[in-house]
Amino acid sequence: MANDLEFQGNGSALSRELETEEHWVAVSDLMGGLMMVFLLIAVIYMVQLEIETRKIKDVALLYDRLRTQLYEDLYDEFQDDLPRWGAELNRDLSLRFFNTEVLFARGDDKIKPAFRDILNDFFPRYVKIITSDKYRDDIIEVRIEGHTSSDWGTATNTDGAYIKNMALSQARTRTTLAYLLDLDWLNGNKQWLKEHLTANGLSSSKLIITEGVEDGIRSRRVEFRLRTDAESRIAEILKEF
C-alpha cells in the first residue's frame, strides 16, 4: 500500500514536471518567435533608414553642386562690379548691397538715383543667369531682403525701434520690387519673376556683427538671395522621416 502511494506520488510529481517542461518549451518558442519578429522589424527599419539617408545625401550633394555652380557663374559675371557697387557676393548665394550712401536716404523708402543705376546694370544680368536653362527649374524663390541697423533715433525703446525699422525695411523692399518689375527689358521673364520674386523686410533681425559689435553701416543693406529646390526636397524627405 505504501509503495502504491509512493508510486502515485512519484507519478504525480513526474506529471507536474512534464507539464512544467512543456509550459517552458511553449514560452520559449513564443519568445523565440517574438525575437524573430522584432529582428525582422529592426532589419526593415535599418534598410529604410539607409534608403532615406542615401536620398538625403544625394539631394545634399545636388544642392551643394548647384550652389557652387551658381556662385561661380554669378561671381564671374559680377566680380569686377562688386567693389564699385559697394556689394559682396557670398557662397550662401546672397548678394549684398551695403553702401548706404547710394541706397536710400535715412528713414526713407525712395530709391536713390545712384541705386537705380546700379539696379539697371545689375538686375538684367542677374536674371539672365538665374533664368537660364541651367538653373531656371531649380530656383523656387528670389528674395529681396531689406535690413536695417537696430537704431531709430525717435524710438523710446528697442521694441519701438524694431517695429519702426520693420515697417521701413518692408517698404524699401516693396519699392525695390516694384521698380524692378516695371523695367522694360523684362518681357518674357516678367511672369517667371512674379512667381518667384518676393519682398522681405527683416528690420534688425539679422545684424552684421564685427568682433562682437554691431556694424550699423553694413547692417543697413539690401540683399538678393536665392532659394533652390534642393532645400525643399531635403525638407520633404525629413518630413517623411
C-alpha angles and dihedrals in degrees: 000000000000090000090052091052091046090050092049090049092050090047092052091049091048090050091051090049091051091049090049092049091048089049093052092045089054092048090046091051090049093049090047090052092049091049090053090050092049090046091052091049090049092050092049090049093049091049091049090047091052091050093050092045090053090050091053091047091050093050091044090053090048091050093048092047092047093047092048093050092047092049092050093049092047092046093049089052099045108024094105094045101047097080095051091044092050089238141129134202118218130199091243085070095253117136111199127202104195104159094114092186091072102033110064137336114258109283093000132111097203113113113240117235091246091056090047088057091050092049091048089055099038108039101056091053092044093052092046090060100042095044094049118116087255094066111007097099095042098056115086100172140020105198125202103200125193117203132183138186119256091254127103114164100212097040115111095208142011094263091055091049091049093052094047091048090049091056091046095048092048092049091050094052092048090050091049093047092049091049093050095047089051094059113117097223095065094085107137094018098056096088092048090050092048087055095047110023115093136177116225124181110196102174110203096328093114107039123179106244121197118189090340095309128104113253099215096187097050091041089064098076148123119234134194108206131181127215117196133206091247089074092056091046091055090047091052092050091049089048090054089047 
